[in-house]
């Protein structure tokens, strides 16, 4: 079984000189999901949306071509795609010749689908930059002294009538489980159910600050903790991580009723 420590993360790797789909490194999602009590029947739907800022290839006459792209990896896929391997793979396209941009898009979709174990969608272009809808909790005045591991016990909901609201924070930070490098993100939490205590939520998000876990796994942990500790009836959690190596990732997990009607966008920090 592939593990993060078997990947190219944290290692010196030669720049690829030719197209090589073997550079893509899948990591099974099941191991991390088992750690937080997720079974095969997932309580969410969603996707990992990658933004690609540095994509290039050659046309059939050897002329360089460039583009940006958006990649959609289903959350139900058995594997996530390790980020450094994705960057190396995309770089390997730089010296490859293609008859058309459509052929490039089809090749990337085929290779990523094989890695993820499910159909991956590839679109040229990027979603627009926009501010997140919802109310920021970052201005709350409170003491915080715990930065890891994540403390689900900090989460609780107030009594009273159910509400429907969206809370946002730009203060989410975690670390790569292999290299220890920091991963910064903004997070949006749209929910319906008992009112979430905002101070507890902000303390909870801050408790990821020294936590080592992949982006996708952090979002799934946040989703599950909110359901378990706050009793959310409906929930949508999306984290928009800042760019590294020409890529950023935006994992989103939702209950089925909140999955539709979502318009993807990029955070101003992306």
C-alpha positions as CSV (number, residue, x, y, z in Angstrom):
1,X,0.0,0.0,0.0
2,X,1.3,3.5,-0.9
3,X,2.0,5.8,2.0
4,X,3.0,9.5,2.0
5,X,6.5,8.5,3.1
6,X,6.9,6.4,-0.1
7,X,6.2,9.4,-2.3
8,X,8.6,12.0,-3.7
9,X,7.7,14.5,-1.0
10,X,10.7,15.8,0.9
11,X,13.1,14.2,-1.6
12,X,15.3,15.7,-4.3
13,X,13.8,14.7,-7.6
14,X,15.2,15.4,-11.1
15,X,13.1,17.6,-13.3
16,X,11.2,15.3,-15.8
17,X,12.6,15.6,-19.3
18,X,9.8,13.6,-21.0
19,X,6.2,12.7,-20.5
20,X,5.8,10.2,-17.7
21,X,2.4,9.3,-16.2
22,X,4.2,7.0,-13.8
23,X,5.2,10.1,-11.8
24,X,1.7,10.3,-10.4
25,X,1.5,8.9,-6.9
26,X,-1.8,7.7,-5.5
27,X,-2.4,7.5,-1.7
28,X,-5.4,5.4,-0.5
29,X,-7.9,7.5,1.4
30,X,-9.1,4.5,3.5
31,X,-6.3,4.6,6.0
32,X,-6.8,8.2,7.1
33,X,-10.6,7.8,7.0
34,X,-10.4,4.8,9.3
35,X,-8.5,6.9,11.8
36,X,-11.5,9.3,12.2
37,X,-14.1,6.5,12.1
38,X,-15.3,6.8,8.5
39,X,-16.6,3.6,7.0
40,X,-17.0,2.7,3.4
41,X,-20.5,4.4,3.3
42,X,-19.4,8.0,3.4
43,X,-21.6,10.6,5.1
44,X,-20.7,13.2,2.5
45,X,-20.2,13.9,-1.2
46,X,-17.7,16.2,-2.7
47,X,-14.5,16.7,-4.7
48,X,-10.9,17.9,-4.5
49,X,-10.7,20.8,-6.9
50,X,-7.2,21.6,-8.0
51,X,-6.2,24.9,-9.7
52,X,-3.3,24.5,-12.1
53,X,-1.4,27.8,-12.9
54,X,1.6,26.3,-14.8
55,X,0.6,24.0,-17.6
56,X,2.6,23.8,-20.9
57,X,3.2,21.5,-23.8
58,X,4.4,21.6,-27.5
59,X,2.2,21.6,-30.6
60,X,3.1,19.2,-33.4
61,X,5.6,21.7,-34.9
62,X,7.4,22.1,-31.5
63,X,5.9,25.5,-30.6
64,X,5.3,25.9,-26.9
65,X,1.7,26.3,-25.6
66,X,0.5,27.3,-22.2
67,X,-2.7,27.2,-20.3
68,X,-4.3,27.1,-16.8
69,X,-6.7,24.3,-15.8
70,X,-9.1,23.1,-13.1
71,X,-9.1,19.5,-12.1
72,X,-11.9,17.8,-10.2
73,X,-11.1,14.6,-8.3
74,X,-14.2,12.9,-6.7
75,X,-14.2,12.5,-3.0
76,X,-15.5,9.0,-3.5
77,X,-12.4,8.0,-5.4
78,X,-10.3,5.3,-3.6
79,X,-7.1,7.4,-3.9
80,X,-6.1,11.0,-3.5
81,X,-3.4,12.3,-5.8
82,X,-0.2,13.4,-3.9
83,X,0.5,17.0,-4.7
84,X,4.3,16.9,-5.6
85,X,3.7,13.9,-7.9
86,X,1.0,15.9,-9.6
87,X,3.4,18.9,-10.1
88,X,6.1,16.6,-11.5
89,X,3.6,14.9,-13.8
90,X,2.3,18.2,-15.2
91,X,5.9,19.3,-15.7
92,X,6.6,16.2,-17.7
93,X,4.1,17.4,-20.4
94,X,6.3,20.4,-21.2
95,X,8.4,18.5,-23.8
96,X,5.5,16.4,-25.2
97,X,3.8,17.2,-28.5
98,X,0.1,17.2,-28.9
99,X,-2.1,17.8,-31.9
100,X,-4.6,20.0,-30.0
101,X,-5.4,21.4,-26.6
102,X,-8.3,18.9,-26.5
103,X,-5.8,16.1,-26.7
104,X,-3.9,17.5,-23.8
105,X,-7.0,17.8,-21.7
106,X,-8.0,14.2,-22.6
107,X,-4.5,12.8,-21.7
108,X,-4.5,14.5,-18.3
109,X,-8.0,13.3,-17.5
110,X,-7.1,9.7,-18.5
111,X,-3.9,9.7,-16.4
112,X,-5.4,11.3,-13.3
113,X,-8.4,9.0,-13.5
114,X,-6.1,6.0,-13.5
115,X,-4.2,7.4,-10.4
116,X,-7.3,8.3,-8.4
117,X,-9.3,5.2,-9.4
118,X,-12.3,7.2,-10.5
119,X,-13.2,9.6,-13.3
120,X,-11.4,13.0,-13.0
121,X,-12.7,16.0,-14.9
122,X,-10.3,18.5,-16.5
123,X,-11.3,22.0,-17.7
124,X,-9.0,24.6,-19.1
125,X,-9.2,27.9,-17.3
126,X,-9.7,28.9,-13.6
127,X,-12.8,30.0,-11.6
128,X,-13.0,33.7,-10.8
129,X,-11.5,35.3,-7.7
130,X,-14.2,36.3,-5.1
131,X,-14.7,36.8,-1.5
132,X,-16.4,34.1,0.5
133,X,-20.1,34.6,1.3
134,X,-20.9,34.4,5.0
135,X,-19.9,35.9,8.3
136,X,-16.3,35.9,9.4
137,X,-15.5,34.7,12.9
138,X,-11.9,35.9,12.8
139,X,-12.6,39.1,14.7
140,X,-13.8,37.4,17.8
141,X,-11.9,38.5,21.0
142,X,-10.9,35.4,22.8
143,X,-7.9,33.6,24.3
144,X,-6.4,30.6,22.3
145,X,-3.6,28.4,23.7
146,X,-4.0,25.1,21.9
147,X,-2.6,24.5,18.5
148,X,-2.7,20.7,18.0
149,X,-3.8,18.1,17.7
150,X,-7.3,19.1,16.7
151,X,-9.7,19.2,19.7
152,X,-13.2,18.3,18.6
153,X,-14.3,18.8,22.2
154,X,-14.0,22.6,21.7
155,X,-17.0,22.4,19.3
156,X,-20.5,22.7,20.7
157,X,-23.9,24.1,19.6
158,X,-26.1,26.4,21.6
159,X,-29.6,25.4,22.4
160,X,-32.7,26.9,20.9
161,X,-34.1,27.1,17.4
162,X,-32.2,25.7,14.4
163,X,-30.5,28.2,12.2
164,X,-29.1,28.2,8.7
165,X,-25.9,30.3,8.2
166,X,-22.4,30.3,6.7
167,X,-19.4,31.0,8.8
168,X,-15.9,31.7,7.3
169,X,-12.4,31.9,8.6
170,X,-9.1,32.8,6.9
171,X,-7.1,31.3,9.9
172,X,-6.9,27.6,9.1
173,X,-3.4,26.3,9.0
174,X,-2.0,22.7,9.1
175,X,1.3,21.1,8.1
176,X,2.3,18.6,5.5
177,X,2.6,15.2,7.3
178,X,5.9,14.4,5.4
179,X,7.8,17.6,5.0
180,X,6.4,19.6,7.9
181,X,5.8,22.6,5.6
182,X,2.9,24.9,6.5
183,X,-0.4,24.7,4.6
184,X,-2.6,27.9,4.8
185,X,-6.2,28.0,3.9
186,X,-9.5,29.9,4.2
187,X,-12.5,27.7,5.2
188,X,-16.2,28.1,4.7
189,X,-18.7,26.3,6.8
190,X,-22.4,26.4,5.6
191,X,-24.8,24.5,7.8
192,X,-28.3,24.1,9.1
193,X,-29.0,22.9,12.6
194,X,-28.4,24.0,16.2
195,X,-26.4,27.3,16.3
196,X,-22.7,26.6,16.4
197,X,-20.8,28.4,19.2
198,X,-18.5,30.7,17.3
199,X,-15.8,31.0,19.9
200,X,-15.5,27.2,20.2
201,X,-15.4,26.9,16.4
202,X,-12.5,29.4,16.1
203,X,-10.6,27.7,18.9
204,X,-11.2,24.4,17.1
205,X,-9.9,25.7,13.8
206,X,-6.8,27.1,15.5
207,X,-6.1,23.7,17.0
208,X,-5.1,22.5,13.5
209,X,-2.2,25.0,13.5
210,X,0.5,22.4,14.4
211,X,-1.4,19.4,13.1
212,X,0.2,17.3,10.4
213,X,-2.3,15.9,7.9
214,X,-3.1,16.3,4.2
215,X,-5.6,19.0,3.1
216,X,-8.3,16.5,2.0
217,X,-8.1,14.7,5.3
218,X,-8.3,17.9,7.4
219,X,-11.5,18.9,5.6
220,X,-13.1,15.4,6.2
221,X,-12.1,15.6,9.9
222,X,-13.7,19.1,10.2
223,X,-16.9,17.8,8.5
224,X,-17.2,14.8,10.7
225,X,-16.4,16.7,14.0
226,X,-19.1,19.3,13.2
227,X,-21.7,16.6,12.6
228,X,-20.8,14.7,15.7
229,X,-20.4,17.5,18.1
230,X,-22.8,20.2,16.8
231,X,-25.6,18.1,15.4
232,X,-25.6,19.8,12.0
233,X,-28.5,18.5,9.9
234,X,-27.0,19.8,6.6
235,X,-23.4,20.8,6.1
236,X,-20.9,22.0,3.5
237,X,-17.3,22.5,4.4
238,X,-14.8,23.9,1.8
239,X,-11.2,24.8,2.4
240,X,-9.3,26.9,-0.2
241,X,-5.6,26.4,0.3
242,X,-2.9,28.8,-0.9
243,X,-0.8,28.0,-3.9
244,X,2.4,25.9,-3.7
245,X,4.4,24.9,-6.8
246,X,1.9,26.2,-9.3
247,X,-1.0,24.4,-7.7
248,X,-3.6,25.0,-5.1
249,X,-6.3,22.5,-3.8
250,X,-9.8,23.1,-2.6
251,X,-11.4,20.1,-0.9
252,X,-15.1,20.3,-0.4
253,X,-17.4,17.9,1.5
254,X,-21.2,18.3,1.7
255,X,-24.3,16.5,2.8
256,X,-26.3,15.6,-0.4
257,X,-28.8,18.4,0.1
258,X,-26.1,21.1,0.1
259,X,-24.1,19.7,-2.7
260,X,-25.9,21.3,-5.6
261,X,-25.8,24.9,-6.7
262,X,-22.2,25.6,-5.7
263,X,-20.3,28.1,-7.8
264,X,-16.5,27.5,-7.5
265,X,-14.3,30.5,-6.9
266,X,-10.7,31.3,-5.9
267,X,-9.9,33.0,-2.6
268,X,-8.1,36.4,-2.9
269,X,-5.0,34.7,-1.4
270,X,-4.9,32.2,-4.2
